[in-house]
Amino acid sequence: MKSMPVMKKEFELNNGKKIMVRQASGLEKLKLETRQAKVFRKLRHFGPNPSEWSDKQQEEFALALDEEGCGLENQMAEWIPNCIIEDNFDVNTLTSEELRELLSFVRGDDLEGAIPLGN
């Protein structure tokens, strides 16, 4: 299996400030992803493809992730502060919209515009 490099990307915040952000490494993501897998296994009776689950099943899954400490809030709190490549940046100045956009990139949902860290 070929591994993907950790990527980085520049984001422009709503206030016009630009920050460099890297994706979370596999090791950083391991703890939360292990708990997410545990939740998924508990709900496997919903079917193998979460995109085919009903709205009610999606809500139950999200609640179970939160209860297990691996939902969106935990992902943002654990990954985003470590993945912002800026000295003295106050993560508490980010808006919820910016947090969601950064999280999508940090966890690897969005590779558009990303470049390898080695470049």
FIGU-172174 format. One record per residue (C-alpha): residue number from 1; x, y, z. Coordinates in nm, 3 decimals. Layout:
{k = NUM	x = X	y = Y	z = Z} $
...
//
This chain:
{k = 1	x = 0.000	y = 0.000	z = 0.000} $
{k = 2	x = 0.142	y = 0.337	z = -0.103} $
{k = 3	x = 0.132	y = 0.607	z = 0.165} $
{k = 4	x = 0.027	y = 0.963	z = 0.090} $
{k = 5	x = 0.261	y = 1.243	z = 0.197} $
{k = 6	x = 0.147	y = 1.493	z = 0.456} $
{k = 7	x = 0.039	y = 1.796	z = 0.255} $
{k = 8	x = 0.029	y = 2.166	z = 0.336} $
{k = 9	x = -0.181	y = 2.451	z = 0.205} $
{k = 10	x = -0.216	y = 2.825	z = 0.254} $
{k = 11	x = -0.556	y = 2.946	z = 0.373} $
{k = 12	x = -0.685	y = 3.301	z = 0.364} $
{k = 13	x = -0.896	y = 3.375	z = 0.670} $
{k = 14	x = -1.205	y = 3.596	z = 0.669} $
{k = 15	x = -0.997	y = 3.886	z = 0.805} $
{k = 16	x = -0.754	y = 3.858	z = 0.510} $
{k = 17	x = -0.469	y = 3.702	z = 0.713} $
{k = 18	x = -0.303	y = 3.405	z = 0.543} $
{k = 19	x = -0.190	y = 3.101	z = 0.739} $
{k = 20	x = -0.011	y = 2.784	z = 0.637} $
{k = 21	x = -0.174	y = 2.460	z = 0.751} $
{k = 22	x = -0.058	y = 2.100	z = 0.718} $
{k = 23	x = -0.260	y = 1.783	z = 0.722} $
{k = 24	x = -0.259	y = 1.574	z = 1.038} $
{k = 25	x = -0.029	y = 1.277	z = 1.015} $
{k = 26	x = -0.155	y = 0.925	z = 1.053} $
{k = 27	x = -0.001	y = 0.901	z = 1.398} $
{k = 28	x = -0.177	y = 1.219	z = 1.512} $
{k = 29	x = -0.509	y = 1.088	z = 1.382} $
{k = 30	x = -0.470	y = 0.736	z = 1.519} $
{k = 31	x = -0.630	y = 0.788	z = 1.862} $
{k = 32	x = -0.950	y = 0.951	z = 1.735} $
{k = 33	x = -0.978	y = 0.729	z = 1.428} $
{k = 34	x = -0.955	y = 0.420	z = 1.648} $
{k = 35	x = -1.249	y = 0.547	z = 1.855} $
{k = 36	x = -1.439	y = 0.637	z = 1.537} $
{k = 37	x = -1.390	y = 0.283	z = 1.408} $
{k = 38	x = -1.524	y = 0.146	z = 1.736} $
{k = 39	x = -1.841	y = 0.357	z = 1.696} $
{k = 40	x = -1.877	y = 0.252	z = 1.333} $
{k = 41	x = -1.853	y = -0.116	z = 1.430} $
{k = 42	x = -2.127	y = -0.069	z = 1.689} $
{k = 43	x = -2.354	y = 0.074	z = 1.418} $
{k = 44	x = -2.253	y = -0.155	z = 1.132} $
{k = 45	x = -2.612	y = -0.283	z = 1.120} $
{k = 46	x = -2.694	y = 0.051	z = 0.947} $
{k = 47	x = -2.500	y = -0.077	z = 0.645} $
{k = 48	x = -2.144	y = -0.048	z = 0.515} $
{k = 49	x = -2.186	y = 0.289	z = 0.340} $
{k = 50	x = -2.262	y = 0.586	z = 0.570} $
{k = 51	x = -2.363	y = 0.800	z = 0.271} $
{k = 52	x = -2.662	y = 0.565	z = 0.228} $
{k = 53	x = -2.776	y = 0.593	z = 0.589} $
{k = 54	x = -3.098	y = 0.776	z = 0.673} $
{k = 55	x = -3.090	y = 1.119	z = 0.838} $
{k = 56	x = -3.188	y = 0.957	z = 1.167} $
{k = 57	x = -2.904	y = 0.705	z = 1.139} $
{k = 58	x = -2.660	y = 0.988	z = 1.055} $
{k = 59	x = -2.775	y = 1.178	z = 1.365} $
{k = 60	x = -2.735	y = 0.869	z = 1.583} $
{k = 61	x = -2.384	y = 0.814	z = 1.444} $
{k = 62	x = -2.284	y = 1.178	z = 1.508} $
{k = 63	x = -2.418	y = 1.157	z = 1.864} $
{k = 64	x = -2.229	y = 0.830	z = 1.924} $
{k = 65	x = -1.908	y = 0.991	z = 1.792} $
{k = 66	x = -1.953	y = 1.283	z = 2.032} $
{k = 67	x = -2.024	y = 1.050	z = 2.324} $
{k = 68	x = -1.706	y = 0.853	z = 2.245} $
{k = 69	x = -1.503	y = 1.177	z = 2.232} $
{k = 70	x = -1.418	y = 1.160	z = 1.863} $
{k = 71	x = -1.673	y = 1.388	z = 1.697} $
{k = 72	x = -1.612	y = 1.713	z = 1.508} $
{k = 73	x = -1.538	y = 1.920	z = 1.817} $
{k = 74	x = -1.271	y = 1.674	z = 1.933} $
{k = 75	x = -1.119	y = 1.654	z = 1.585} $
{k = 76	x = -1.093	y = 2.033	z = 1.567} $
{k = 77	x = -0.952	y = 2.067	z = 1.918} $
{k = 78	x = -0.691	y = 1.793	z = 1.877} $
{k = 79	x = -0.578	y = 1.839	z = 1.519} $
{k = 80	x = -0.614	y = 2.203	z = 1.412} $
{k = 81	x = -0.389	y = 2.369	z = 1.675} $
{k = 82	x = -0.107	y = 2.123	z = 1.593} $
{k = 83	x = -0.146	y = 2.164	z = 1.217} $
{k = 84	x = -0.129	y = 2.543	z = 1.188} $
{k = 85	x = 0.227	y = 2.622	z = 1.079} $
{k = 86	x = 0.247	y = 2.974	z = 1.221} $
{k = 87	x = 0.433	y = 3.112	z = 1.521} $
{k = 88	x = 0.217	y = 3.272	z = 1.789} $
{k = 89	x = -0.115	y = 3.212	z = 1.607} $
{k = 90	x = -0.417	y = 3.220	z = 1.837} $
{k = 91	x = -0.645	y = 2.936	z = 1.722} $
{k = 92	x = -0.925	y = 3.093	z = 1.927} $
{k = 93	x = -0.952	y = 3.373	z = 1.670} $
{k = 94	x = -1.083	y = 3.130	z = 1.405} $
{k = 95	x = -1.452	y = 3.141	z = 1.318} $
{k = 96	x = -1.659	y = 2.821	z = 1.311} $
{k = 97	x = -1.668	y = 2.848	z = 0.930} $
{k = 98	x = -1.288	y = 2.868	z = 0.919} $
{k = 99	x = -1.255	y = 2.577	z = 1.163} $
{k = 100	x = -1.475	y = 2.356	z = 0.942} $
{k = 101	x = -1.277	y = 2.451	z = 0.630} $
{k = 102	x = -0.944	y = 2.382	z = 0.802} $
{k = 103	x = -1.069	y = 2.053	z = 0.947} $
{k = 104	x = -1.169	y = 1.930	z = 0.603} $
{k = 105	x = -0.813	y = 1.982	z = 0.483} $
{k = 106	x = -0.637	y = 1.870	z = 0.803} $
{k = 107	x = -0.810	y = 1.533	z = 0.809} $
{k = 108	x = -0.752	y = 1.478	z = 0.436} $
{k = 109	x = -1.099	y = 1.537	z = 0.293} $
{k = 110	x = -0.974	y = 1.813	z = 0.060} $
{k = 111	x = -0.648	y = 1.773	z = -0.134} $
{k = 112	x = -0.711	y = 2.055	z = -0.382} $
{k = 113	x = -0.425	y = 2.300	z = -0.395} $
{k = 114	x = -0.212	y = 2.100	z = -0.155} $
{k = 115	x = 0.160	y = 2.057	z = -0.205} $
{k = 116	x = 0.399	y = 1.808	z = -0.044} $
{k = 117	x = 0.579	y = 1.940	z = 0.265} $
{k = 118	x = 0.911	y = 1.868	z = 0.096} $
{k = 119	x = 0.850	y = 2.135	z = -0.171} $
//
